[in-house]
Amino acid sequence: MESAARGADRPAAIFPDLAGKVALITGSTSGMGLEAARLLAQNGATVYVNGRRPESVERAIGELGDPGSGTYLPGAADVQSHDAVKDLFARIAREQDGRLDILICNPDFMTRLNFFEDEDPELDWYPTMNTKVWGTVYCCHEAVKLMIPRRSGAILNIAGGSAHEGVFGGVTHGGAQGAVVCFTMSLAKEMLRYNIRANVVSPHIVDTTIYRHVGATATPEMIKLTTAAWESEAPIPVPSPDVVAPTYAFFVSDASSYITGQVLQVNGGRIISR
């Protein structure tokens, strides 16, 4: 299962306006969140690395290594808990003199996907919705409190391909991602008056742990879909996280200062080529 070129073979994207910015990236102990943290720090940002457990955050910071001109700071918190999120943002406010320039909401949770075979649909919905949807809502709610007084800020919420086209065997996952998209569109309208931007990036299949191990929880149909993506001879292969991370950096940089309330699918043409 080969993916596109790794970061060692690719120059870091340059977003000079990120220097000195304060960013929180939720779900950044692995996968896309980890790579986004690396890219923002390389471009000078102070990045709070978030995961549920402090030991996971410390491990991720060790894995990230040299932050270049930026800084990594631990930001352990379970985003399913509003109290934990409030505590994290209060700490950021204390440490950064009330400043938060960038929020990237990147939590994800892939539970058992055989929704219609469960006796109780809540077994699927609660873990996924609490992490993906409520985790995003809680973080955005606290972030704008810090951004509004400064009349500046960039929020990027991460959805996924199933928010736009559906996935057989992924009803819960797609429903949560779709909720993130609609929430962000309304948030963008409400925040216009404060010069705070909110956008969505929807990556499709990326070479991350959650997709490499999808077979542990997926229905046979979902496994077939994912395997087909890995084995596809499409002109653009399944990418590694460093290929997609510059998209995240773009949306939280001044390069996209005139863009808000938009959704970008990053999929290598997998939809249009069908």
N, C-alpha and C positions, 0 to 999 in steps of 0.2 A: 504494500500500500504506500506508494510514493506520493509525496506532496511537493508543492512548488518550493523554490529555493529558500533556504534558511537565512536567518539574519546575518550569519557570518559572511555570506556571499553577497549581501545587499547593503548599500550605503544607507545610513539613517536618514530619514526625511528631515528636512530642516524647517522648523517653525520658530523663528527667532523671537516672536512676540510671546512665547510661552515662558521665557526667562523671567524668574521671579514670581510666577503665578503659583497659587496654592490650589492643589487638586485633591479630590477624594475619588478613588475608583473602587467601587464595591465589587466583591467577587474577584479580587485581583491576586489571589494566591496561586493561580494556574491559568493556563489557556490564554484566551484573548485579553482578559483583564491584566494578567502578568505582563504580557507583551506591550500593552498600552501603557502600563506603569513605566516600563523600561524606556519607551520612546519619549514620553513626556519628560522624564527626568533627564534623559540625554539632551533634551532641548531646554533645560534649565529650570524646570518646574520643581516645586516641593510637592511630593506625591505621598499621600497617606495610602498605604497598602492595607486592604481590608479582607478579612475572612472571619469565620465564626470563632476560631480558636487562636489564642495568642501564639501557640507553638507553630501553627501553620503559617501565620504571618511572619514570624521570625525566620522560618525556613525559606519562605518566598523571598524575603529581603536578602538572605544569604545567597539564594540562587540568582537573584538579579545582579548582585555584585556591584561593580563600580557604577555609581549613578551619573558619572560624567560631571556636567556643570550643575546638576540638580541635587535633590536630596530625597531619600526614602525615609518615611516615618511610619511606625506601626499604628494601625487603626483597627484593631480587633473589635468586632461587634457582630452580633447576630441580627441581621437586618429584618428578620421576622418579628423582632421585639421592638415596639415603638420606644419603650423606655431605654433600651440599649442604644438605639439610634440617637435619641435625644442626648444621652450621655456622651456619645462619640462626638456629636456636633458641638456640644458645649465645650469639650476638651479642645477641639480644633479652634473654636472661637477664642479660648483663653490663650492658646499657644501662638495663634496667628493674629492677635489683636483684632479679632472680629472678622477676619478676612477669609473668604472662600471664593475663588474665582471660577473653579471648574468642578462640576460633578459629573462623573460617568457612572451610571447605574448599570451594572453588569452582572447582577446575581442570576443564577440559573439553577434549576432543579429538575431532574428527569426521574420521575417516579415510574411505577408500573404503568404501562401504557394501554393495557387491555381494559379500557374504561367500561365497556358494556358487559364485561364478564364479571365485574365486581358486584357483590350483593349491596354494598354501600358506596355510592360514588364519592362520598366525602373522603374515602381513603386515598383517592387520587387528587381530588381538588384541593384539599386543605394544604398539604405540604407545598404543592406547586404554586398555588395562588398566594400563600403567605410569603413565600420567598420571592417569586418573580413580580407579583403585582404589589402586594402590600409593602415589600421591601423597597420597591421603587417609589411608591407613594410616600412612605415615611421619610425617605432620604430627600426627595424633592421638597417635601413640606418643610423640613428643617433647613435645607440649603437656601431656599428663597428668603428665609428670615435673615440670613447673613448677607445675601446678595442685594436685597431691596434697599437697605440704607446706602449702599455704595452705587446703586443704580447701574449695576454691571454684573454680568455673569453668563456662563455658558453651561447648559445642561444637555447631556447626551444620554438618552435611554436606549438600551439595547433590546431589540425584539428578536425576530428570526424569520426564516422563510415560511414557517407554517402559519404565521400571522396573516399572510397574503394569499396563500394558495391551498392551505390545509395539508394535513398529513394523515394518511390512513394509519390508524393506531396511535395517533398523537392528538386526540381530541382535547385533553387537558392541557397539554403543552401549548398547542396552537391557540386555545382559548385564552390562556394567560398572556401569550405574546400579543394577541390581538387587543387585549385590554390595555397593554402598555402603549400600543400605537395610539389608540383613541384618547387615552389619558393625556399623552404628550401633546396631541394636537390642541386640546383645550387649554392645557397649561401654557403653551406658546402664546395663545391669544390673550390669556389673562396677564401674562408677564410682559407683553409688549410695552405697556406704559412705564415699566421700570427698566427698559433696555436690557432685559434678561432673555436670552435666546434658549429655545428648547427644540431639539431635533431627535430623530430616531435613526439608528443604523440597524439594518436587519441582515446580518451575515447568514448565509446558508451553511452548508456543511464545511467546516474548517477542521484541520488536523489538530484536534485537541483531545484531552483525555475523555471528555464526556461523549464524544463521538467514537473514539477508539474502543470504548467499552460499552457502547450502546446495547450490545447483545445481552448484557447482564440483566436488563430490565425490559427490553422491547418485545413487542409482538413479532411473530414471524414475518408479517408484512413490513414492519419497520426495519427489521434486520435486512430484508431483501432490498428495500429502498436504499438504505445506507451502504450496503455492500456494492450495489450497482453504481453509486456515486464514486466509491473508491476505485472501482475497476473500469470506470468509463474511460473511453479514449477521446474524451472531449478535448478541444484545442487548449483549453485552460484547465489544468488539473486541480484537484482539491488543494487549497492553499494551506501553508503553515501560518500561524498567527502573525508573524512579522509582515506578511504580505498584506494583511487586512488592517493592521494597527494604524498605518498612516491615515486611513479613513477616519478613525476615531480622533486622531490628533487634528486633522483638518477641521472637523466640526466644532472643536472647542478652541480653535485658534482664531485670530483676527482675519485669517484668510476667508472665513465664512461669515464675516460680520453682518452681511446682508441676507443671511439665510436663517430662517426660523420656521417652525411648524412643518418641517419637511421630513420625509422618510426616504432613505436610500437603501435599496436592496443591493447587497454585495454578493453576487452569486456566479460570476464568471459566465453569464449568459445561459445558465441552466434552464431558465424559464423560456426565454425567447427562442432558444434553439430547439424546442420540442415541436 
